[in-house]
Amino acid sequence: MLNLRLETFGMKILAAFRLCLLCLFIGYLGIGCKQSSKEKVFTHSSSLRIVATTGIVGDAVKNIVLNKAEVNVLMGPGVDPHLYKASQKDLELLSKADVIFYNGLHLEGKMAEVLEKLKKQKKIVAIAEAIPVNKLIKVGENENLYDPHVWMDVSLWKYAVIECARVLQSIDTSNAAFYKQNLDNYLQALDSLDAYIETEIAKIPSIPRVLITAHDAFSYFSRRYHIEVKSLQGISTVAEFGLRDITNLVDFIVARKIKAVFMESFIPERSIRAVIEGCKAKNHEVKLGGVLFTDALGAEGTPEGTYIGMLKANVKTITDGLR
Ligand SMILES: [Zn+2]
């Protein structure tokens, strides 16, 4: 009798033990499901949402992330970054972004307030400001004012691209190796571009190797690739040019017997047309050498729609125009 009771008691314990195991197993399955759904959400949200201000900055970012992130560029072809103000749609994109890249050095002058406010909420990176200060060209007497058109010297733009990759590697660690590989490949392409520009510009006869443009975007290009530059406006398009600027430039062109002047893709034609007309009035024929891409890329899908393509197109236009 006692044996039978003990046996029944033992079976009850065994049944309870099995039930516990079953509960544990179901529990484990439940946790497992939750974990996998969590991972899915994480994978989804880990696709970075990036906003870049100019097409040139956006191109640097795209060369690092390739297809691993969503990159929105605020300023398309033909847009002047010196005058650009953020639209309502831009503000929405900026507020949803995980990281924002911009040129800095006051290029996006009219967006300064918006970017300053966003700095308190998220990661915002001025990639041109990663370039060592001693390599920048100072403007006027102001201690902290530098020419922002750093991308015109490929060796300087490499610092900006490296900064892009460094930031992306630090905030998206799972893709860090991928970004590093893309950076290495792109830096090689930039080295080739740098050498190509130097070789091509050197082919232009040294008299007169002068590049005349509407606004002063070529100081870095001039220093790196040994070509003299002169422009109608200063480093920003914000300040309007006057009659005196036109007269001074016309006198310079006539005195140096310069044969071609160049337009810029985002600046109205009338500025450089006024110079051509002024030369004509002084019996000096100067032709329009073509259109240069300075602060904005060309249309998407065209060779000028990328940074490398844009600089190559400029070199061809300059060498054809001045030869
Ligand atoms: Zn500019």
Residues whose N, C-alpha, C, O or C-beta is under 5 A from the ligand:
A	BS01	ZN	A217 I235 D295
